[in-house]
Amino acid sequence: MRDDIDRFEARGAQVVAIAPDTVAGVAKFVENNAYPFPLLADGSHTVFDDYDVAARLMSLGQRPGVFLVGRNGVVHFDAVGTQQWQIPSNDTVLEQLVTCTAC
């Protein structure tokens, strides 16, 4: 999403990433990796657990998840995989954004 942030913003979307790490860990990561959107910490895995993104037996590390949450707080699109290569393409997410009437 970082590569297409302009396309997301042009459609009125706000991209936010959530990392399964502490605030200090996220701050250290961001020092060496520029992000054009906020990277929030979820050290207690509350958000990851609520959205069923927590690591599972078949995942090598953290499971990838992408969610399109409308202005009404409802999830209108979700994709949770077991491996990083299962993240939907930016074009796929942008298509969902265009068709979402509540987003």
C-alpha positions, 0 to 999 in steps of 0.5 A: 500500500505504501507504493500506491498511497497516492491512489488510496488518498485520492479516493479519500481513504486513510491507510493505517498499519498495525504491528504486533509490537510494542510502541518502542519496537514500532518506533525503532522500526519506523526509524529505519523504514519510512512509512507514508501512513501511521504504523500503530503498535498492538503489543497486547495483540488485542486488535490482531485477536479481534480481527483473527489475524494472530499467528496460527500453526500454518503461518510462518510468523504473523498472518497478513490481514487487510481490512477496508473499514467504512466511515460507519465502522463496518468492515466492508472487505477483509482478506486474512491469509496464512503467508505474506504473499497472500495479501491482496494486490493494491488494485484489488483493494482499490476496486473494493474501495470504489464499490464501497458506498459507505467508505 
